[in-house]
């Protein structure tokens, strides 16, 4: 009886806003939520530090990150895949 386990790890998609650190990218996650009291749709954003072992993700790339065990004091996400490459101007 082998059943496929569903992953309990959260996965989100966001834009790389900084790639200056070694093996780390800063990812901006933007979401739109309804205000509890007034009902207006407002934009919320969060920044996460994600582990990027090879340094392949660059500024402006849209990537997918997955929650993991803590890697450092501020890092507990891993960059898993490239969704869209940054447009070169």
C-alpha positions as CSV (number, residue, x, y, z in Angstrom):
1,X,0.0,0.0,0.0
2,X,2.1,2.9,-1.3
3,X,0.2,6.1,-1.4
4,X,1.4,9.4,-2.9
5,X,2.0,11.8,0.0
6,X,0.9,15.4,-0.6
7,X,3.5,18.0,0.3
8,X,2.8,20.1,3.4
9,X,5.4,22.7,2.3
10,X,4.1,26.0,1.1
11,X,5.1,27.1,-2.4
12,X,4.8,30.7,-3.6
13,X,5.8,32.6,-6.7
14,X,7.6,36.0,-6.6
15,X,10.1,38.4,-8.2
16,X,13.8,38.5,-7.3
17,X,14.5,42.0,-6.0
18,X,18.1,41.3,-4.8
19,X,20.8,38.8,-5.8
20,X,23.8,40.5,-4.1
21,X,24.4,37.9,-1.4
22,X,26.2,34.6,-1.9
23,X,23.8,31.7,-2.4
24,X,20.8,33.9,-1.4
25,X,18.2,35.8,-3.3
26,X,15.5,38.2,-1.9
27,X,12.1,37.5,-3.3
28,X,9.1,39.9,-3.2
29,X,5.7,38.2,-2.9
30,X,2.8,40.4,-3.8
31,X,-0.8,39.4,-3.1
32,X,-4.2,41.1,-3.2
33,X,-6.5,40.6,-0.2
34,X,-9.9,42.0,0.8
35,X,-9.8,44.4,3.8
36,X,-11.6,42.8,6.8
37,X,-13.6,45.9,7.8
38,X,-14.0,48.0,4.6
39,X,-14.1,45.3,2.0
40,X,-11.7,47.1,-0.4
41,X,-9.1,45.0,-2.3
42,X,-5.6,46.1,-1.0
43,X,-2.2,45.0,-2.1
44,X,0.1,43.3,0.5
45,X,3.7,42.3,0.0
46,X,6.3,40.2,1.8
47,X,10.0,39.7,1.2
48,X,11.6,36.4,1.8
49,X,15.3,35.3,1.6
50,X,15.6,32.1,-0.4
51,X,18.5,29.7,-0.8
52,X,20.0,29.7,-4.3
53,X,23.0,27.2,-4.2
54,X,24.2,27.8,-7.8
55,X,23.4,31.6,-8.0
56,X,21.4,31.1,-11.2
57,X,18.6,33.4,-10.4
58,X,19.1,37.1,-11.3
59,X,17.5,40.4,-10.5
60,X,14.0,40.6,-12.1
61,X,13.5,36.9,-12.6
62,X,10.1,35.5,-11.4
63,X,10.8,32.3,-9.5
64,X,9.0,29.7,-7.3
65,X,10.2,29.2,-3.7
66,X,9.3,26.4,-1.4
67,X,9.3,26.4,2.4
68,X,12.1,24.4,4.1
69,X,13.8,23.9,7.4
70,X,15.8,26.9,8.6
71,X,19.0,27.3,6.6
72,X,20.2,30.4,8.5
73,X,18.8,33.1,10.8
74,X,16.7,34.7,8.1
75,X,16.5,31.9,5.4
76,X,13.9,29.2,5.5
77,X,12.9,29.1,1.8
78,X,14.6,27.4,-1.2
79,X,14.4,28.6,-4.7
80,X,13.0,25.7,-6.7
81,X,12.4,26.7,-10.3
82,X,12.5,29.6,-12.8
83,X,9.0,30.7,-13.9
84,X,10.0,33.6,-16.1
85,X,13.4,35.1,-17.1
86,X,13.9,38.8,-16.5
87,X,13.4,40.9,-19.6
88,X,16.7,42.4,-20.8
89,X,16.3,46.0,-21.8
